[in-house]
Amino acid sequence: MSVDPIVRVVEVRKVFGLVPVLDGVSLEIRGGEAVALLGANGAGKTTLLKILATLLRPTRGTATIAGHDVARAPEAVRPLLGVVAHGAWVYDDLTARENLRFWSTLGGLHTGADELTAALAGVGLERAADARVRTFSAGMKRRLSLARVMLARPRVLLLDEPFAGLDQRAKKWLEERLEALKAGGAALLMVTHSFGRELGVADRLAILAGGRIALETPRGSLGPDDIQRLYAVHAEEAS
């Protein structure tokens, strides 16, 4: 795990109209580390991801990726990021292979045919490489989205409900891939509503409530019931 944080969020505030969604959020993530961000619907989890992904500007405060300010230098930040949104961000009318080629070209990557094939094989989609994505299940689309991210080898991976819609086999596959990215030095921020197995990849837990990080703690040996109790206490205190 790297010593200096790759992701640094300092007193970030985001207001929509007159409504503060984030109100002084601070968080750091180092390379080789995964943080699971928990919170109720509307707590601001996805807003924070969008700020880090350079899709929203903070109203106040700063957020940096590898030292680059996400608001002031988005063009320097974006090549370092991999984003797996709640939606898969893939094109239904293209094949799996065409999707990867399109995203590779858009990202300025020089990806050869063998690399595309290897990326699809890595997510178990080699047999569906030339099938239109409209025929894919939600789990297959999520795996294709991960293949796109893995091609880019991001330093920071932002995931919004990455395990949603996956069966147990697909969840196990995703856990293994996320552990591999961590082992390679990537920093992961994962938004999830789950208190169970999906948190197994997390090194730390952060609970977002009342516009702030209400609790940040190592996951350690915390089980699902322990996490649910912590969530209930700290989310209630912040509300």
N, C-alpha and C positions, 0 to 999 in steps of 0.2 A: 504494500500500500504506500502511495506517495506521501511525503510529509506535507507539502503545501496543497491546500485545497484547489481542485480544478474548478469547482463550482463555488461561488461565494455570493450570497444574497445578504444585503445589509439594509435593514430598516426599510424594506420595500412597502410602499403604500400604493394601492390602486383604487381609484374612485370612479364609479360610473354614475354620471349625473351628480346627485348629492349623496349617493350610497357608497360608503367605503366597503370594499370587498376584502382587500388586504390592508392591514393597518399596523405596519411595523414588523414585517416578517424578516427574520434573519436565519440563515441556514448555510452550512458549509458541507461539501462532499469532496472527499479525496479520491484519487485514482485507485481502483481496485476495491471500491466501497459501494454498497448499495443502500439507499435510504428509502424506506416505504413511508409514504405520506398518506395519513388517514384523516378523514373528515367527512362530515355530513354533506348531503347535496347542498350546493350553494355556499359551501365554506370557503371557496376560493382556490381549491386545489388545481383545477384546470386553468384558472387565470394565471396562477404562478407558473405552470408549465408553459403557457403561451408567452409569458414575459421572457422566460429563459430561451424559448424557441425563436425569439425576435419577432413574434407576431403581434405583441402588444407592448406598448411603452409604459413603464411605471409612472405613476403620478409623482412619486417622490422616492428617494432611496436609490440604491445602485444594485445591479446584478452583473456579475462578470463570469465569463467562461475562459479559463486559461489566461486570465489577466485582461481579456478584451471586454469592454463594456457592451452589453447586449443592445442598449439603446443607441449608443454613439458609434459603435463599430459593428453593425450587424453583418456586414460582408466578411468580416474576419471571423465571426462566430459561427456562421452557418456551415462552413466546411467541417467544423469540429463536431457537429451535432448529428445524432440519429434520433428520429422522432417516430414512435409507434403510438399513433393516436387511437382513440376509442373506435373511430372509423379506420378502415385499413388503408385508405389513401392509395387505392389501386384502381386501374381503369378496366371496367367490365368488358369493353369491346375489344381489348387487346388480349393476346395470349400471355401466359406467365412470363415466357422468355421476352416478349415484346415489352412488357411492363418493366422488366429489369433493364433492358437496353435503353428504354426511354429515360428512366430515372438516372441511369449511369451517365448518359449524354448530358442531361440537365445539370447534373452535379459536376460536370467537367472531368469525369473519370474516363480513363482509356481502358475500357474493359473488353477483353477478347471473348470470343465464343466459348472457349474452354472455361474461362472464369464464370461466365453466366451459367453454364451447365453445372459446374461445381457448386455454385451458390444454390441452385435449385435442388441439387442432390443433397446438400447439407440440410435442407429443410424438408426433405422427403417428397419433393414435388417433381422429380426428374421424369416420371411417367406422365405427368400432366403439363409438361413444359410448353406444348404447342396447343393446349386447350384454351378456349376463351374463358376468361376469368368469371364471366357471368354464370358459368356452370359450377363454380366452386362453392363449397360450404363456407360458413363464417370462419371456421378453424383453418381451412386452407388459405383463405384470404389473409388471415393473420400471419400464417407462416410465410406467405409471399412477401408481406410487409417486412417481416424480420429478415428475409433474404436480401431485400433492398438495403436494409440498414447494415447488414453484415458485409455487403460489398464495399460500403463506404468506410468500414473500420473506424467508427466514430470514437472520439475521446470521451464524449458524454452521450449517454442514452437516456432519453426522456420517454416514459411509458405511461399511458393513460389507460387504466384498467386492462392490462395486457392479458390477463387470464380469462376475461369475460368471453363466454361462448365456446370455450374449449372443453373437450372431454378430458378424462383423466390421463389418457395416453398423451394427448397434445400438451397438457399441463406439464407432464414430466419432461417432454421434449423441450419445452420453453425454459423450464428451470435449468436444464443442462446447458442450454445456449447462453442464458444469462450468466451462469457461473463461469462459463468459458470467457465471456467478454470481461467479466471482473478480473479473472486470472490474467488477462492480457493488459490490464491496467486501466480499463474504462471506468468512469464514474456513472452510476445509475441512480436516477430518481424515478420512483415508481408510485403512481397514484393507485390506490385500491380501496375497496370497501370491505375486503375480506379480512377475517381474523384468523384464518386457518392456514392450510398448507401453502397457499400462495405467498405467504410472508417468509417462507423458508430461505429464500435467497437474500433477504434483507439483513444487513449488519446493524442497522439502527432503525428505530421507529420515530416518527414525528407526527404529532396530532395537531391538526390545524383547526382552530375554533376561535370564534370572536375576532377573526381577522389576524390572529397571531399564532405562533407556535406555542400551544398550551403545554406541551410536554415533548421532550426529546430524550430518548433513552436507548442504550444498547439493547438489541433484541435478546441476546444471550440465550438463556434456557426458557424464556417466557413462552408459555403455551397459549392456545387460542382463548381459553377462559381467562387467563391472566391479562391478555391484551384487551379483551372485551371489557374487563373490569376497569382497567386503566383508562380506556377510551370513555366509558360511561362517566367516570369521576371527573376527568379533566375537561371533556367536552361540556359537561353540565356546569362546571365551575366558570367556564369562559363564556357561557351563554347569558 
